[in-house]
Amino acid sequence: MIDNDKYDKEYFEDGLTTGKSCYLNYRWLPELTIKMIYNIVKYLNLKEDEKILDYGCAKGYLVKAFRILDIEAYGYDISHYAINKMDAETREYCRLIKNEKELIPFNLNFDWAMTKDVLEHLEEETLDKFILQSYQKCKRCFHIIPLGNEENNPIVPEYALDKTHILMRPKNWWIEKFESFGWKLVSFDYKVKGIKENWTKKYERGNGFFIFEK
């Protein structure tokens, strides 16, 4: 079941105080976001004619940064609040997920599906549907995922502050999950220059950077 109000104002703006998330005043920080997207473009060797789909785009900041760098990006998210807080020019390229039958609500095919700190929020059944639908509509995928141990506890202790982190699984669990739907692992890293370095420097195996292709 899709709950469009689960990730609300308290989650994004006052999560640390309310105990809902690790966010506090989640906002556009161009000097950080554009640099991160620049490093993603280099890491993936993205071309200007490739289409990117950012699943779990929140307020659309990654979509905005991609487009500033002339990469055709689109976003989709479950949060009614976040979608409504987007800049007008970004909102044009993003959609609200309304049901699990259409987790990718665009009549387009994409070169890349991408997630950053998103898949750990999903129920496993919803994750399976997303992986299947992305396989049908996307050539490759790049996923940045907080990792956990065999007991489903996060490697990075601070990640436990977000109560919606329900899939804190090890690296091999994620690889096997994607491969079970036909994706093939291209590369895996615990750290990538310019992406989440505040966490990867402190917890070297706390995050996974996965690239899959068909």
C-alpha positions as CSV (number, residue, x, y, z in Angstrom):
1,M,0.0,0.0,0.0
2,I,1.3,3.5,-1.0
3,D,1.1,6.0,1.8
4,N,1.7,9.5,0.2
5,D,1.7,11.2,3.6
6,K,4.2,9.0,5.4
7,Y,7.2,11.3,4.5
8,D,5.7,14.5,5.6
9,K,6.9,18.0,6.7
10,E,8.1,16.6,10.1
11,Y,10.1,13.9,8.3
12,F,12.0,16.4,6.0
13,E,12.2,19.5,8.1
14,D,12.3,18.3,11.7
15,G,13.2,14.6,11.6
16,L,15.9,14.7,14.3
17,T,13.6,16.4,16.8
18,T,10.5,14.3,16.1
19,G,12.5,11.1,15.8
20,K,11.2,10.4,12.3
21,S,14.4,10.7,10.4
22,C,18.0,12.1,10.2
23,Y,16.8,15.2,8.3
24,L,16.7,18.8,9.6
25,N,15.6,21.6,7.3
26,Y,16.2,19.5,4.1
27,R,16.9,22.1,1.4
28,W,18.7,22.9,-1.8
29,L,22.5,23.1,-1.3
30,P,23.9,23.7,-4.8
31,E,27.6,23.7,-3.8
32,L,27.2,20.2,-2.4
33,T,24.5,18.7,-4.7
34,I,25.9,19.9,-8.0
35,K,29.4,18.6,-7.0
36,M,28.0,15.2,-6.0
37,I,26.1,14.9,-9.3
38,Y,29.2,15.9,-11.2
39,N,31.1,13.0,-9.5
40,I,28.2,10.7,-10.3
41,V,28.3,11.7,-14.0
42,K,32.1,10.9,-14.0
43,Y,31.7,7.7,-12.1
44,L,29.0,6.4,-14.5
45,N,30.5,7.9,-17.6
46,L,27.1,9.4,-18.4
47,K,26.5,11.0,-21.8
48,E,24.3,14.0,-22.4
49,D,21.9,12.0,-24.5
50,E,21.1,9.5,-21.8
51,K,17.9,9.6,-19.7
52,I,18.2,9.2,-15.9
53,L,15.4,8.2,-13.6
54,D,15.9,9.1,-9.9
55,Y,13.6,6.9,-7.8
56,G,12.8,8.4,-4.5
57,C,13.7,11.9,-5.7
58,A,12.2,13.7,-2.6
59,K,12.2,17.5,-3.4
60,G,13.9,16.8,-6.7
61,Y,17.3,18.2,-5.9
62,L,19.3,15.5,-7.8
63,V,17.0,15.9,-10.8
64,K,17.6,19.7,-10.7
65,A,21.4,19.2,-10.5
66,F,21.5,16.7,-13.3
67,R,19.6,19.1,-15.6
68,I,21.9,22.0,-14.6
69,L,24.7,19.8,-16.0
70,D,22.6,19.1,-19.2
71,I,21.7,15.5,-18.3
72,E,18.1,14.6,-19.0
73,A,16.8,13.5,-15.6
74,Y,13.4,12.6,-14.2
75,G,12.2,11.8,-10.7
76,Y,9.5,10.1,-8.9
77,D,8.7,9.9,-5.2
78,I,6.0,8.7,-2.7
79,S,5.9,11.9,-0.7
80,H,3.1,14.3,-1.5
81,Y,4.8,16.9,0.7
82,A,8.2,16.6,-1.1
83,I,6.7,16.7,-4.6
84,N,4.7,19.9,-3.7
85,K,7.9,21.6,-2.4
86,M,9.8,21.3,-5.6
87,D,10.8,24.2,-7.7
88,A,8.4,24.8,-10.6
89,E,10.9,24.0,-13.2
90,T,11.9,20.7,-11.5
91,R,8.3,19.7,-10.8
92,E,7.7,19.4,-14.5
93,Y,10.0,16.4,-14.7
94,C,8.8,14.6,-11.5
95,R,5.8,12.5,-10.6
96,L,4.1,11.3,-7.5
97,I,3.9,7.5,-7.0
98,K,0.3,6.7,-6.4
99,N,0.2,2.9,-6.5
100,E,2.5,-0.1,-6.6
101,K,1.3,-1.2,-10.0
102,E,3.0,1.9,-11.4
103,L,6.2,2.5,-9.4
104,I,7.7,4.0,-12.5
105,P,5.0,6.4,-13.7
106,F,6.5,7.6,-16.9
107,N,5.7,6.4,-20.4
108,L,9.5,6.4,-21.2
109,N,12.4,4.1,-21.3
110,F,15.6,5.1,-19.5
111,D,19.3,4.5,-19.8
112,W,19.7,4.5,-16.0
113,A,17.6,4.0,-12.9
114,M,19.2,5.5,-9.9
115,T,18.5,5.6,-6.1
116,K,20.3,7.3,-3.3
117,D,19.4,6.2,0.2
118,V,16.0,5.0,-0.9
119,L,15.7,1.2,-1.2
120,E,16.3,0.6,2.5
121,H,12.9,2.3,3.1
122,L,10.9,-0.3,1.1
123,E,9.0,-3.3,2.2
124,E,10.6,-6.3,0.5
125,E,7.5,-6.9,-1.7
126,T,7.6,-3.3,-2.9
127,L,11.3,-3.6,-3.6
128,D,10.7,-6.7,-5.7
129,K,8.1,-4.8,-7.8
130,F,10.5,-1.9,-8.3
131,I,13.4,-4.1,-9.4
132,L,11.1,-5.9,-11.9
133,Q,9.6,-2.6,-13.3
134,S,13.0,-1.0,-13.5
135,Y,14.4,-4.0,-15.4
136,Q,11.6,-3.7,-17.9
137,K,12.1,0.1,-18.5
138,C,15.8,0.8,-17.8
139,K,19.1,-0.5,-19.4
140,R,21.3,0.0,-16.3
141,C,20.9,1.0,-12.7
142,F,23.1,2.7,-10.0
143,H,22.1,2.3,-6.4
144,I,23.6,3.9,-3.3
145,I,22.4,1.8,-0.4
146,P,23.1,2.0,3.3
147,L,24.3,-1.5,4.4
148,G,23.5,-3.6,7.4
149,N,24.5,-6.9,8.9
150,E,22.9,-10.3,9.0
151,E,20.7,-9.1,11.9
152,N,19.3,-6.2,9.8
153,N,21.1,-3.6,11.9
154,P,22.8,-0.7,10.1
155,I,26.6,-0.6,9.9
156,V,26.4,3.2,10.4
157,P,24.7,3.6,13.9
158,E,23.2,7.0,13.0
159,Y,21.1,5.4,10.3
160,A,19.1,3.7,13.0
161,L,17.7,7.2,13.8
162,D,15.4,6.9,10.8
163,K,12.6,4.6,11.8
164,T,11.7,4.0,8.1
165,H,15.0,2.2,7.4
166,I,13.6,-1.3,7.4
167,L,15.9,-3.1,4.9
168,M,19.4,-2.8,6.4
169,R,20.9,-5.8,4.6
170,P,24.5,-6.8,3.7
171,K,26.1,-6.3,0.4
172,N,25.6,-9.8,-0.9
173,W,21.9,-9.8,0.0
174,W,21.4,-6.8,-2.3
175,I,23.4,-8.4,-5.1
176,E,21.5,-11.6,-4.9
177,K,18.2,-9.8,-4.8
178,F,18.9,-7.8,-8.0
179,E,20.4,-10.8,-9.8
180,S,17.3,-12.9,-9.0
181,F,15.4,-10.5,-11.4
182,G,18.0,-10.7,-14.2
183,W,20.3,-7.8,-13.4
184,K,24.0,-8.5,-13.6
185,L,26.5,-6.8,-11.3
186,V,29.0,-4.6,-13.1
187,S,30.8,-3.1,-10.2
188,F,30.6,-2.6,-6.4
189,D,32.4,-0.1,-4.2
190,Y,32.2,0.9,-0.6
191,K,33.2,4.5,-1.4
192,V,33.0,6.8,-4.4
193,K,34.8,10.2,-4.6
194,G,32.4,13.1,-3.9
195,I,29.5,11.0,-2.7
196,K,28.5,10.6,0.9
197,E,32.2,11.1,2.0
198,N,31.1,12.3,5.4
199,W,29.9,8.7,6.1
200,T,32.3,6.6,4.0
201,K,35.3,8.1,5.7
202,K,34.0,7.3,9.1
203,Y,32.4,3.9,8.3
204,E,34.3,2.4,5.4
205,R,31.8,-0.5,4.9
206,G,28.6,1.3,5.8
207,N,27.4,2.1,2.3
208,G,27.3,0.3,-1.0
209,F,27.6,1.7,-4.5
210,F,26.2,-0.8,-6.9
211,I,26.1,-0.8,-10.7
212,F,23.9,-3.3,-12.5
213,E,23.1,-3.9,-16.2
214,K,20.9,-6.3,-18.1
